[in-house]
Every structure is written in C-alpha cells, then in structure tokens.
Amino acid sequence: MPKFLLKRWHGQHIVWMFVLLIALTAIIYMFKWWLGLTAFLLCGVMAYFTLQAETAFRRELNTYVGTITHRVKKAGNEVMSGLPIGIILYNEEKRIEWHNPFVAKMLGQDSVIGESLFDYFPDLKNKKDKAETLELKVGQFIYQVWSKPEERLLYLREITEHALLAKKYEDSKTAIGIVMMDNLEEATQGLDDQARSLMLAKVTGEITEWAQKNQLYLRRTSSDRFLILMDQKALRQLEQTRFELLDDVRDLTIENKLPLTLSIGIASGAEQLTELGQMAQMGLDMSLGRGGDQVTVKVGQRLSFYGGRTNAVEKRTRVRARVISHALRDLMKDSDKVVIMGHRFADMDSIGAAIGVLKAVQVVGKEGYIVLEGVNPAIQKVMETISADERLHRWFITPEQGMQITTQRTLAVVVDTHKASMVAEPKLLQLTHRVVVVDHHRRSEEFIHDATLVYMEPYASSTCELVTELLQYINEKLSMEVLEATMLLAGIVVDTKSFSLRTGARTFEAASYLRRNGADSALIQKLMKEDLDSYIERSEIIKHTETIYEHVALAVAEPSRKYSQLMIAQVADTLLNMTNIMASFVIAERPDGLIGISARSLGQMNVQVVMERLGGGGHLTNAATQTDCTLEEATNRLKQVLADMQEEEGLFE
C-alpha cells in the first residue's frame, strides 16, 4: 500500500472502525431487532468514551508541543544572545539591518542598526562581493570574518590570542646570513700589514656595531666572512632600513681611498637548518654574481635585492681566468662536439664572444658550431661580412640543426646571457647536461641551473673581454685570423661605447692583445656606421623626451610607430650624452608587438634594479626589458617604479 494511504489510514482508523461496527449492527438488527438495538447502544457508549479520550489526548499533545516550542524558542534566543560569535545582517546599501548582542558589545555601542557597515569595518571597502574569509582589526582586537554576500550576512569571531600567537611564531623563525668582504684582496693589495689590519679592524668594528644594534648573533668564520643569526622580526627591521650597513662600510672605506664593499646573503622560511645554510650561500653567490655591494634576501619563494649602487670592482689578477680556461679546455676535449649559443636578438658582443669560443674549440681540435636563430638589424652588417668568409660562416647553424646534432656528450657554451629563456634555443639545453656559462651581466633570479662551469664577472666590460682572456690561456701559441680578432674587438668597442664606459685596465689589455693579433679597427668603424634614415628615425623619438627628477631623461615614442630594440637602445645612449642627464629611459613599440624599454646611466643610478622590477635586467649602467602591454601602461609602470625607488632610498647616490 502507498505511504500516503498508510498515513491517511492511521489518521482515520477510529472512524472506519465505527463505520464497520454500525454496518455489522445494522445487519444484526435485520435479524434480531432487540439484539441490534442493544448493539447500537453499546456502540454509542463506546463512541462517547473514545471521543472523550481522543479529545483529552489532543489537548495534552497541543499543550506539550506548545511548551516544547516555547522552550526551544527561548533557548534559541538565549544562544543568539550569548553566542561568542558576531552576526550581522545588512542591506543592499551596506547598512546594518540586524545584529546580535555580541556585535554591540564588540563595537562598544548599544545598537548600530541603520549605520553604514563601512563606518565600523572600513577594511571591507576594498573587498570584492564574494564569499571569503578575512581578518579585521577593531581597536585592540582581531576578528576573523566569514562573508556571505549572497545572503548579505557576516559572521565574526575573535581570534586575537591566536593571531598574536601566530605572529609570535612567524617572528621567531630562524634566519641565517653570510656577510663577506667581496673585494678584500683587491682593495688592500697595496697596503702593508699594519694598514691592512687597521682597515680590517675598522670594517669589523662597523659590522659588529651593526649586529649589536639590530640584536643579531655575529660570528667571524674567516678573515673576510661572518655568520649572522637572527629571527624574522629582526630581518624585517633590516629590510625596512634597506641594510644601511652597506652604505656605512662604503663611506668608511672611501675616506681611506679603498673601495671595500660588502656582499650579504640571507635566507629564511625553510624548516631545516641545513637548507637555510644552503639558501644563504646561494644568496651570497647571487650578490657576488650581481657585482657585490648588495644584499640578497630569500624568504620562502620571495627573493629581494638591496643595494647594488656601485660598479663591481675589477679584479687585478687573472688567476680565475686561467683556472676557468683550463677547465673549459678539458671539458671541450672530453666532448664529442661543442655548440655555442648567445642570446636571442644577438648583438655584437654575443656574436664576437661566440666566434672567440669557436676559435678555442678549433684550437683544442674539436668540432664547434654557433647557433643563430636569425639576423636582426644589430648584426646585419656583421653577418654580411662573415658571410663573405666561407671558412667562418660555414660554422653558423640554425637552432633546428643544433638540436639535431646535440647529444648527451655535446658541450653547450652559453655566452652573453645566463638566462635559459633568453638563449637562441632553450630546448637545446635539455638535450645535454654539459653546459658552460660565460657572461658579464649581473646575476638575476633566473639562472641556468646545474651548469658544469660558470664564468660570470660583472666587472668586465663585455663577454668578448672575458673570452679574449680565456683564449690567452687555452694555448700559448694561439694565432687568430683577422676577422676573428676583429669581431672580438668589435664586441668590446660596442659595449664600452668606444671605450668610454665600463672600461678597466683589463679591458685595454684584452683590446691590446686582439690588436696584436690583427684586429682591424677600420673595419670596426665601417661596421658601426649608421645610415641617414636611422639617424632621422632616432631623432623622431628624441623629440618626445621629457626630464624628470632633474637628471632623468624619459622618451616615449609615438604609438603609431614601431622601432627595433637596437634603435631603442641607441636613443637611450644618445640621451645619456645630454647635459645634466645621469640616466635615460626609452619606451617604444617593437615590430613583434611587445613594448621595449632601454635604460642607461652614468653609474649614479642602478638601472638594473629598475628594469628588474619591470621583469628585465642587465647592468648597473645598461639594462632593458620587454613587456606585453600598451605604451601608456608601460610608461605609468616605469614612473611608478622610479617614484617608489625615490621614496625608498633616492634614485641617485
């Protein structure tokens, strides 16, 4: 029988029973009238008492249900009033329609019904209308808020004690740092023992005073290294001061005509101390790879840089160059072949360095190839000259050809970049575990990991300078073709702006070596010549230049025009020659649709840091980036970065 029929039967079973009795009584009455009459009387008496009993039961049931309902309602009201959770209902205009007593007590008011929700919870203004959990501070207390916008409902729970405990736990996490005097030998090379000891004592005293001031544990591990231990709270304070120790030590040593600087690597956020130590050492390596005089802080996945306001100090000895050269020679001998790659959109330094490494490969007696993804305006004249020399041009191959010939025993040499995403063919690096990096750029967060050999010297003017030094130790009797020496010298000339920027003693020594090996300066001048159309095109961008912060030139090209990255860089170089200009930034749309930004400085501003904040990188005086946005957006982002840096520590030294 269906359930709804059963329910109806159980509700009317008494009625049906009496109907059945009356029917049976009627049948009896037809046969025996007196017996039927008696049965009718008995049915009436039974019906009366049954009706009385049912009425009494219904009355008692209603009374019981009413009592239970009252008790439940009373208990609910008491729970709502005494619940240690705040409940707020608000309307579409964000005005409070109802709240429980907890909210009134929390806000110190008798009632806030009718008031704006944002008057008491201003932090909710910036939140989107979606279900979420957030923390709000009201007075001295912290509350966890569950928001349900579809029901216009807020739940609030006090978590002050829990939040303070969590903050205390985060503040007490261990951080490890390594402090290093990154150019101690070069700075004190000409001093006698007494003067050297006095200088070390002054610098050590400055570091010790800084550690005591910031409540750090400091332990000297060698003549030029210190270990520091701190908690997260102390680390945040150091980041807020932007590690003023760097400036203090630099100013102290400048007074004594000694360019001694510090490099620091700090790590936090890992569970194991061994991992923290490794991260701190990696941070120090990155600080040194970026030129020194700076701090690298790694907290979990966050990587921050501070300082880096001076150029890297040139190393006076070539011991490292000799060691790297011999190691590179051994790697070449142990490989079946060598593929050489520069960065995408190759320039003169990239091509020249690749040709220099190719020469080293041939001297060792191995087969070498230069991977080039295409010819761009920056190297068009150079590649035309190389194409005329069949002996050299035949070793240039496409990325597809490079991937076909690469094996596990092939050595891949990356020049003029250390970013895997920037090489001519990133997939080629996955085909071999033998990778060598030779670069003069300051190290960035992205780096070719697991490289077998790394030779990065930010003090160098160019990668061609580094390769030239390596060639001198590959083979003492090495002789170069005129075109090979010319290409290496051209890379140095272009990157130093004809020996006017970023040049040191070793730069001129490398140039002298190349000149002795037949480098043709007249050919270099011919390669560097520009046509009249390019000059006019460059002038079109320059006329849109504005001066900001008194010494910064900012040029934004017209949105309807497109320019090559080479042209953008040339405009930045030209602006740097103007009176009172210490840094220049040029923004223009490139043929590939991206917005290119080139930055240059005379050394008083670190344009590398500016470009890194926009996703790029480079040198202290030469940097660039590319971004996928509009010209207006790129300009606004650059101006915001400059404003932030000016507020943090000033743009210029």
PyMOL commands that set and color helices and strands:
alter all, ss='L'
color gray80, all
select helices_A, chain A and resi 3-31+33-82+101-107+117-120+122-126+149-151+160-171+184-187+193-213+232-240+245-254+273-289+319-333+348-364+380-387+390-393+399-405+420-422+426-431+463-474+482-495+505-516+521-528+532-542+565-575+607-613+631-648
alter helices_A, ss='H'
color red, helices_A
select strands_A, chain A and resi 86-90+96-99+132-138+141-148+153-158+174-181+217-222+225-231+262-268+294-299+302-307+338-341+368-371+396-397+411-415+434-439+453-456+545-548+552-556+583-589+595-601+617-618+622-627
alter strands_A, ss='S'
color yellow, strands_A
deselect
rebuild
show_as cartoon
